[in-house]
Each structure stands twice: as structure tokens, then as C-alpha cells.
Amino acid sequence: MIAYFILVHRYPEQFKRLFKAIYSQKNYYLVHVDKKSTKKFSQNISSFLADFANVKILKSQNVVWGGYSMVDVELNAMKELLRIDKKWQFFVNLSGQDFPLASQAKIAAFLKKNNQSNFIKIADQKKDRPNTLNRIDNYFLETESGFVGTPVKRGFLAATKPYIGGQWKILTRDCCEFLCTSPKVKKFKSFYKNTLIPDESFFQTVLMNAGYLGKLVNDDKRAIIWVPDLGPKLLSKKFDLNTTNSLIASGEIKLRPKTLTYKDLTFLIKSPALFARKLDESVDSSIFDSLELKLLSQEIIPVQEKKLQVKVKRAVEFKANYLSLKFD
């Protein structure tokens, strides 16, 4: 059994397509709607999820991009999932703008084959991404709307090596229990509360330094295309490839995940990843149609109808039934 944790704050219809694509009665789902979301948005999500027995909505928090609140909400999700269900073996975090590249049957088979492995991007922060050290070398103060004050220099945790990676992960239940209950994690929580973008480094640094004995695989199983995120000052300038790479290495140019479209379908079809990031229905909705058909080709779509499993054989039938799917 998989425990999915989904962060959502916009695009309710896109979230519903994601949810239908990953739904299985064998799994458990915990959804967090950002506290900044409108009442109408929250009610829309709650109403949609009300028909599903194996779903719960986590108490809303104000999640600030780049703040420790990103870590805190994940730890709270792990604690809640551990409390309410004793059967799940893996924790998977997603955003409302992700989408599966494999059916739930294939994902379950992959995890069963790798039942002792945790999938998370991990890199030596000083060696591989030194341009990000300002995130931990300075003291940052998070507020509900962002950060305030001027960052102050400070030392890192003694006898600790900083690691970095990404926000996305697939963790074993054992790993989640360690993160939520080990007393060794306390000092990392205290330190990372005042760092920048800790959701990309807190978990990695804890697992590599706090004595966790489980297997860690440097792979988050996400298909992402990283592109330069040019600010206003650089947007009007032209750089050759070498200059661009140099600016990226120095940290002057940041990277962001490309919004995937139908043009990226070949990349996604060939990818060994389990999930794609990120998609935006307002940019290209046709990519969802293609990925839904990809899932159809992989397994029987379970539909709860008169307690029987119905096999949708044809793509045209699937399209009509899938998008109007109801679960009693």
C-alpha cells in the first residue's frame, strides 16, 4: 500500500485529473489545501474528495515557498499517515501539478521489488552545488508572507556534512518513522527552521548524518526538464551555451522545472520515472489526454461499479468514462 501526500493550492480540475489517475482503493491519500487558498477552492476540493473513503484532508497550514513551512507540512503529513493507517509501506509526495507516468499496478510492482529502498535526490552540497550554500550559511526569518530582515551569517551544524537534492521523494514507512520519532532529528529541525529552501536539503542532510540505516537511492523517480529561469535583467540579453552554463554554475541564473507540453511527450513516454513534473492545464491540456491514454495501455482501470471491476478496452470509451468517473 502507498500513502500519497498531495499539496494543492490552485487548478482544482487539474488536481481532480491527477487524483483519478493515481486513485486505488488499496492506497491511502492525504491532501493539503494551502491556507492561503480561497474558501471556494477549499470547498471544491473537499466536495470532490468526500466520495472517497480512503482519503483525508490535512489541517491547512500557511505554506511559504522557500520556507521551513514546506518541511513542516511534510513532517505533519507523515505523522498523520503513520497515525491513521498501519498498512502502508511507502510515502509519496506530489503537488497538484504532477502526473503519473505509470499505472498504480506498475508503481506498486516497482516498489515491491525495491521494498527496502528510499528514492530521493542527494548531493554533496559543498562539492556539487556550492552556489546554494548561502541557503544554510545565513539566518533567515520566515513570516506568513515570505522572509523579513537581512540574512545574518552563521556557522553550520558541528560535525555535520550538508547535503542537498530536491523536494520530491518516495520514502519507506521505516524512513518516515525515523524522521518523525528519532531524537537525533531534533537539532536538524531547530537549525533548518531558519534556512532558505530547506525542503531541498533538510531530509537529505538528516538521512545522511543522523544514523539512518535504510537504503538511499539518488533518484526521485520524477521526469523533470530543467530550464534557465531568467530574471528581468537577464531576459533581454543573449548568451551562448558556455556562458549560460557558467552563469548557472555560479548561481546567477537559477533553474526551474519546464512546464511540460505535448511537445515533451516523447521524453515522458521514454522516461523510466514514475511521475512527471510539472504540468499546467492553462498552458496545455492535451498532454493530460495523452498521459491518461498511456496509463490505459498499462493496466485495467479499476472502476467501482456494482462491486465489479470493469475493463475499459477502447481508448474512446476510456476517455468518456474516465473524465466523468464516479466512486460510490
C-alpha positions in Angstrom: 0.0 0.0 0.0 1.2 3.5 -0.9 0.4 6.6 1.2 0.2 9.6 -1.1 0.5 13.2 0.2 -0.6 15.8 -2.2 0.0 19.6 -1.9 -2.6 21.6 -3.8 -3.3 25.3 -4.0 -4.7 26.0 -7.4 -6.1 24.4 -10.6 -8.9 22.3 -8.9 -9.8 20.5 -12.2 -6.2 19.6 -12.9 -5.9 18.2 -9.3 -9.0 16.0 -10.0 -7.4 14.5 -13.1 -4.3 13.8 -11.1 -6.2 12.2 -8.3 -8.2 10.0 -10.6 -5.0 8.9 -12.3 -3.4 7.8 -9.0 -6.5 6.5 -7.2 -6.7 3.0 -5.9 -8.7 1.5 -3.1 -5.5 -0.2 -2.0 -3.8 3.1 -1.2 -4.3 5.9 1.2 -4.4 9.6 0.3 -3.8 12.7 2.4 -4.4 16.1 0.8 -3.3 19.5 2.0 -5.0 22.6 0.7 -2.9 25.7 1.4 -4.3 28.0 4.0 -4.0 31.0 1.5 -6.4 29.3 -0.9 -9.9 30.7 -1.2 -12.9 29.3 0.6 -14.5 28.4 -2.7 -11.4 26.5 -3.8 -11.2 24.6 -0.5 -14.8 23.6 -0.7 -14.4 22.5 -4.3 -11.6 20.1 -3.3 -13.5 18.9 -0.1 -16.6 18.2 -2.1 -14.8 16.2 -4.7 -12.9 14.1 -2.1 -16.0 13.4 0.0 -16.9 10.3 -2.1 -13.6 8.6 -1.3 -13.3 6.5 1.9 -9.5 6.2 1.9 -8.8 10.0 1.7 -8.3 12.6 4.4 -7.7 16.4 4.2 -4.8 17.5 6.4 -5.4 20.6 8.6 -4.4 23.6 6.5 -1.1 25.4 7.1 0.2 28.6 5.5 3.0 27.2 3.3 5.6 29.7 2.2 7.7 28.9 -0.8 11.3 28.6 0.3 10.4 28.4 4.0 10.6 25.7 6.6 6.8 25.5 6.5 7.4 23.3 3.4 9.3 20.8 5.6 6.9 21.2 8.5 3.8 20.3 6.5 5.5 17.2 5.1 6.5 16.0 8.6 3.0 16.6 9.8 1.7 14.6 6.9 4.0 11.7 7.7 2.9 11.8 11.4 -0.8 11.8 10.4 -0.4 9.0 7.9 1.5 6.9 10.5 -1.2 7.6 13.0 -4.2 6.7 10.9 -3.0 3.7 8.9 -0.7 0.8 9.9 -0.5 -0.9 6.5 1.1 1.4 4.0 4.7 0.7 3.1 5.7 3.8 1.0 5.2 7.6 1.3 5.0 9.5 -2.0 4.7 13.3 -2.0 3.2 15.1 -5.0 2.0 18.5 -5.9 -1.3 19.3 -7.7 0.8 19.9 -10.9 2.3 16.4 -11.1 1.0 13.5 -13.0 1.8 9.7 -13.0 3.7 8.1 -15.9 3.0 4.6 -14.7 -0.2 2.9 -13.6 -0.8 2.1 -9.9 -0.2 -1.6 -10.6 3.2 -0.8 -12.2 4.2 1.6 -9.4 3.2 -1.0 -6.8 5.2 -3.7 -8.6 8.2 -1.4 -8.7 8.1 -0.6 -5.1 7.5 -4.2 -4.1 10.7 -5.1 -6.0 12.5 -2.3 -4.2 10.8 -2.6 -0.8 13.8 -1.5 1.2 14.8 1.5 -0.9 14.2 5.2 -0.4 14.2 7.3 -3.6 15.4 10.9 -3.1 17.9 13.1 -4.9 21.1 13.5 -2.8 24.2 15.5 -3.5 27.2 16.8 -1.5 26.1 20.4 -1.2 29.7 21.9 -0.8 31.1 19.8 -3.6 28.3 19.6 -6.1 26.2 22.7 -5.5 28.4 25.3 -3.7 26.3 28.1 -5.2 23.5 27.1 -2.8 25.5 27.3 0.4 24.1 30.8 1.1 20.8 29.0 2.0 22.4 27.5 5.1 25.3 30.0 5.8 22.7 32.7 6.6 20.0 33.0 9.2 16.6 33.6 7.5 13.4 34.6 9.3 10.2 33.3 7.7 6.9 35.0 8.0 3.4 34.2 6.6 4.2 36.2 3.5 7.8 35.4 2.9 11.1 36.5 4.6 12.0 39.6 6.6 15.2 41.3 7.6 18.7 40.9 6.3 20.2 37.4 6.5 22.9 37.1 9.1 25.9 34.8 8.7 26.2 31.8 11.0 28.0 28.5 11.2 26.6 25.2 10.2 25.9 22.3 12.5 29.0 20.9 14.1 30.4 17.6 12.8 27.7 17.6 10.1 28.0 17.5 6.3 25.4 19.4 4.4 23.5 17.6 1.6 21.0 18.8 -1.0 18.7 17.4 -3.6 15.1 18.2 -4.3 11.7 18.3 -2.7 10.2 15.2 -4.2 10.7 11.7 -2.8 9.5 8.2 -2.2 10.2 7.0 1.3 9.7 3.7 3.2 7.5 3.6 6.2 10.6 2.9 8.3 12.2 6.1 7.0 9.2 8.2 7.8 9.1 6.7 11.3 12.7 7.6 11.8 12.2 11.2 10.6 9.2 11.6 12.9 10.4 9.9 16.1 14.2 9.8 16.2 15.5 12.2 18.9 18.5 12.7 16.6 16.4 14.7 14.2 15.6 17.5 16.7 18.7 19.5 16.2 18.2 19.5 12.4 14.7 20.8 12.8 15.9 23.6 15.0 18.7 24.7 12.6 16.8 24.3 9.3 13.8 26.5 10.6 16.0 29.5 9.7 17.4 28.4 6.4 16.3 29.1 2.8 14.6 26.4 0.7 15.1 23.7 3.4 12.7 21.3 1.6 15.5 20.6 -0.8 18.1 19.8 1.9 16.6 19.1 5.3 15.6 15.5 4.6 18.9 14.7 2.7 21.1 16.1 5.5 19.1 14.3 8.2 19.2 10.9 6.5 22.9 11.2 5.7 24.0 12.4 9.1 21.6 11.2 11.8 22.4 7.5 11.7 19.5 6.3 9.4 20.5 2.8 8.3 18.0 2.3 5.4 19.0 2.2 1.7 19.0 5.6 0.0 18.8 5.8 -3.9 19.9 9.0 -5.5 16.8 9.2 -7.7 13.4 10.8 -7.0 11.7 8.9 -9.9 10.5 12.2 -11.4 10.7 13.3 -15.0 11.6 17.0 -15.0 13.2 19.2 -17.7 15.2 21.9 -16.0 15.5 25.2 -17.8 17.1 28.6 -17.0 14.9 30.9 -15.0 16.0 34.3 -16.4 15.1 37.3 -14.4 14.2 40.7 -15.8 17.9 41.8 -16.0 19.0 38.8 -18.0 15.9 38.2 -20.1 16.8 40.8 -22.6 20.4 39.6 -23.0 21.7 36.8 -25.3 24.2 34.2 -24.1 26.0 31.4 -25.8 25.7 27.9 -24.3 29.1 28.1 -22.4 28.2 31.5 -20.9 24.8 30.2 -19.8 26.2 27.1 -18.2 28.8 29.3 -16.4 26.1 31.6 -15.1 24.1 28.6 -13.9 27.1 27.1 -12.1 27.7 30.4 -10.4 24.2 30.6 -9.2 23.5 33.9 -11.1 21.0 32.0 -13.3 18.6 29.7 -11.4 16.9 26.6 -12.8 13.2 25.9 -12.8 11.1 23.0 -14.0 9.8 23.5 -17.5 6.1 23.4 -17.9 5.6 20.2 -19.8 3.5 20.2 -23.0 2.5 17.8 -25.8 5.9 18.5 -27.4 7.6 16.8 -24.5 5.5 13.6 -24.8 8.4 11.6 -26.4 10.6 12.4 -23.4 7.9 11.4 -21.0 7.0 8.2 -22.8 10.6 7.1 -22.8 11.3 8.2 -19.2 11.9 5.5 -16.6 10.4 7.9 -14.0 7.1 7.2 -12.2 5.8 10.8 -12.2 6.1 13.9 -14.4 6.6 17.4 -13.1 5.3 19.9 -13.8 2.1 20.4 -15.9 -0.3 23.3 -16.3 -3.7 22.9 -17.8 -3.9 26.6 -18.7 -0.7 26.1 -20.9 -1.5 22.8 -22.5 -4.4 20.4 -21.5 -3.7 18.0 -24.4 -0.7 16.5 -22.5 -3.2 15.1 -19.9 -5.2 13.3 -22.6 -2.0 11.6 -23.9 -0.8 10.6 -20.5 -4.1 9.2 -19.5 -4.1 7.0 -22.6 -0.6 5.9 -21.6 -1.9 4.7 -18.3 -4.7 3.0 -20.0 -2.2 0.9 -22.0 -0.6 -0.3 -18.8 -3.4 -1.7 -16.7 -7.0 -2.4 -16.2 -8.6 0.8 -14.8 -10.4 -0.2 -11.6 -13.9 1.3 -11.6 -16.1 0.7 -8.5 -19.4 -0.2 -10.2 -21.7 -2.8 -8.7 -18.7 -4.2 -6.8 -17.2 -5.4 -10.1 -14.1 -4.4 -11.9 -14.8 -3.2 -15.4 -12.1 -3.3 -18.0 -12.3 -0.4 -20.4 -10.8 -1.7 -23.6 -11.0 1.0 -26.1 -9.4 4.5 -25.8 -12.5 6.3 -26.9 -14.6 4.5 -24.2 -11.9 5.2 -21.6 -11.8 8.9 -22.4 -15.5 9.3 -21.9 -15.7 7.2 -18.7 -12.5 8.3 -17.1 -13.2 12.0 -17.1 -16.7 11.5 -15.6 -15.6 8.8 -13.2 -17.7 8.4 -10.0 -16.9 6.4 -7.0 -19.7 5.2 -4.7 
